[in-house]
Amino acid sequence: MIIGVDIGGTEIKAGSVSNNKIINKKTVRTGKDAVDNLIRCISEVFDKKVKGIGIGAPGPADYEKGIIGKTPNLDFKNKNIRKIISNKFKKRVIMQNDASCFVLGESIRLKKKNVVGMTLGTGVGGGIVIEGKLYVGNGNAGELGHCTIKYDGPKDGLSKGSIESYASGKAIKREYGKDAHNLKSKKAWNEIGKKIGIRISNLINTFDPDAVVLGGGISKAFSKFKKGMNQEIKKRAIRKVNVVKGSEDSGMIGAANLFSNI
């Protein structure tokens, strides 16, 4: 049994995973005491059968060492999460990008070998699975949220004019004065969907994947932005690719599978 952990800007989820099934899971708010909350969350699902802990953490980071770098949305900067958790639970810990873990989990769920995806939450993350394996480049591949879609667009935490500047929770609050779950305007969601569609078209044209997956809190509004998204994909993508809303458990399942994906 492996524990899979999904660290998000709003909440932390941990699940004990066996044969790609979640046996037990716990969710806590990330909050200001994020490290303490992370330990508490893992403790709730930890038992003697656990062989290791896989953690999906926000980037950019040195995932091999376990140190999270400049994360504009979370207070984990320069803390060695891998070492902290390993010392606490006396188990091997593997850490990778949270969005990459989500996409890996989705590739398992969908039974597809080539999958790309984005997590639309407090910020926007991304992941790439090629031939069933995570593609990480030199360690930080998949930061799809910070790729520019408009060169003179608004600034996000790391770049300018990126999809995170338009379709993240923070961007929606800034642009429309409301949290995403309170935003009712069809016009607003159509515009958000168009920006998402432009980014997805770029992914399709670059990777020619079997599927594109969307996760994160904003993806709960999939039905609201789907029309605008599909309009842009139809205009811009080289071929039709299925775009699906992912499972909320995929981040944990992907994190647990880091032990078999290295």
N, C-alpha and C positions, 0 to 999 in steps of 0.2 A: 504494500500500500504506500502511495506517495501523497503528500499534501501539496495541492496546487493553490497558490495565492495570487490574487488579482488586486493590485494596488491602484486605486483610481483617485481622482481629484476630490470626489465626494465621499466614497466609501471604500472599505477594504473587505474583500471576500476571501474566505479560505474554505477549501473542501478536501476531504479525504477521498482519494480517487483509486479505484481498482478496476482494471479492465475497461477503462474509459467511461466508467460510471461513477457518479458522485454518491458516496455512501452517507456522508454527513457534511453539512456546511454551516458556516456562520458568517454573518455580515455585521460590520460595525462602521460607524462614521469615521472618516479619516481624521478630521479635526486638527487642532493645533498640536496635540500630543501624539503625532502620527506614529512615532516609533513604539511608544507604549501601547497604542491601540493595535498596531500590527502584531505585537507579541501576544496581546490579549486574544486577538482573533484566532491566531494559530493555536493557542493553548486550548481553545474551546473544541477543536477537532483532533487534537494530538492524542495518540495512545501508543502503546508499546509495539504495535504492529507496523508503525510508520518506519520506512526505510530511508526516506529523504524528503526534502522540501524544495519544490520548484517555485520560484517567485517571478511574477510578471510585474516589472517596475517601470515607472515613467522614464523617458529619456530626455536628452542625451545622458549617457552614463558609461562608466567603465564596467560593463557587466561581468567580465572575467574576474575582476577584483571585487566587484560588488559595491562600488561607490557611485552613488547618484550625483550627477553634476548640477548644472544650472537648470533647475526645473521651475519655470515661472508660476506654476500652479500648485506646488507642494513644498512643504518645509522639510525636505530630506537632504538638502544641499551638503555635499561633502561628507555624508555619514556612510560608514561602511556597513550597509544593511546585511550583506552576506555574512560578515564576521559576527555581527551582533546576534543574528538568528542562529547561526551555527553554534556559537558559544552558549546560547541560552538552551537550545534543545539537544545539543550533542549529536547532530545529524548532518550529513552532507547537504549543502545548499547550492543550488544552481540558480542563477538569476539571468533574466533576459527581458527585453522590452515587453511591456504589458500588452501593447497592441499586436506585436508579433505573436505573443502567446495566444491571443484571441483568434488570430487568423489561422494559426496552427490547429487550434481546437476546432475551428470551423472546417478546415480541410479534412479532419478526422470525421466530424459529424456528417459532412456532405459526401464523404468518400471520393474526394477529388484531389488530384496530385498537384495541380497548379492553380493557386488561389492568391488573390491580393485583396486587401481590405483596409478600411479605415474605422477607427473608433471616434465617434462624434460625442464628446462629453464636455467637461470643463475646458479642455483643449482638444486638439485633433491629433490622433496618432495613426500609425499605419503598420502593416506587416506584409511580408512577401514569402510565399511558400512555393518552391520550385521542385518538381519531382518528389514531393512529399517531405522535403527538407526545408527548414527555415533558411532564408538567405539573409545573412547579417553583414556581409561585406567585411569591413575592418572593425565591426562591432556595433555600428549605429545605422546600418541600412534600414530603410523603412520609415524614416521620419517624413512621411508623406504629408503630414499636416502643415509643414513649413515650406512646401514647394509653392512657388509663386504662380498665381493665376491672373493677377493684374499688377503690373510693375509699379504703379503709383497708388496702390490701394493702401488701406489702413495698416498700421503696425500691429503685429502680435508680440508675444514674448520674445521671439528670437529672430523674426524676419519681417517682411513687409508685403502686403498684398497676397498673402497665402490663404488657403482654404480655412485655416484656423482664424483668420481675420474676418471671416464671413459666416461660418457654420458651427463655430464652437458655442458653448453656453455663454461664455464671457462676451463674445462678439454679438450674439443675439440680444443680450441684456443691454449692451452699449448702443446698438443700432435702434432697437425698438422699445427700450425702457421697460421691458418685462422679461421675466424668466421664461425659458422655452415652454414649460408646461402651462404657463398662463397666456401664451401668445395664441390668439384666435384668428388673426387676420389671414385670410386665404392668399391675399396678394403677397404678404410677407413670406409665407411659407413657400409660395411659388418661386420667389426670388432666391430664397435660400436653396431650394431644390435645384435651381438652374446652376448655382455656383457648385453644388455638389456634383451635378451632372458633368460640368466641365472638367472637374478633377478626375472623375471616374473615366471619362473619355480618354484622358491622358494615360491613365493606368491601362486601359484596354489596348490602346495603340502601342504602348511600350512593352507590355508583358504577354498579350494575347492569352489571357488566363481561361481556365475552365469556368470560373465563377468569380464574382466580386461580392464581398460581404461587408455589411455595415453593422457596427455595434455602438455601444455607449448610450448615454441617456437621451441624446437627441434622436437616436434611431427609433425611439418609441413613437416619434411623430412621423414615421415612415409613410403612412397613408396620406399625410398632409403635404409632404414635399415630393412625393413620388412622381406626380404628373410633370412638374417643372424639371425634375431630374431626368426623366425619360425623354423629354423634349430635346434637351441638350445632347444626351447620349445618341439619340437617333440622328442628329445633325452632324455630330463630330466623330463618333467612333467608327473604326474600319469594319467592324462586324458586330452583330448582336451577341451580347453575353448576359447571362442571367445575373441580376443584381438582387441579393436577398438580405433580409434582416436576420442577423445572427442570434444565437441563443445567449442568454445572459450567463450561462454556465461555461461557455467555451473558453474564456480566459483562464479559469481554474483548470480545465481539462488540458489545455495547451501547456500551461505551466508545469503540470504533473508530467507531461510527455517530454519535457526537456531532458529527462533522464534517458529516454530512448531515442532522442533526436540529435544527440551530440556525436 
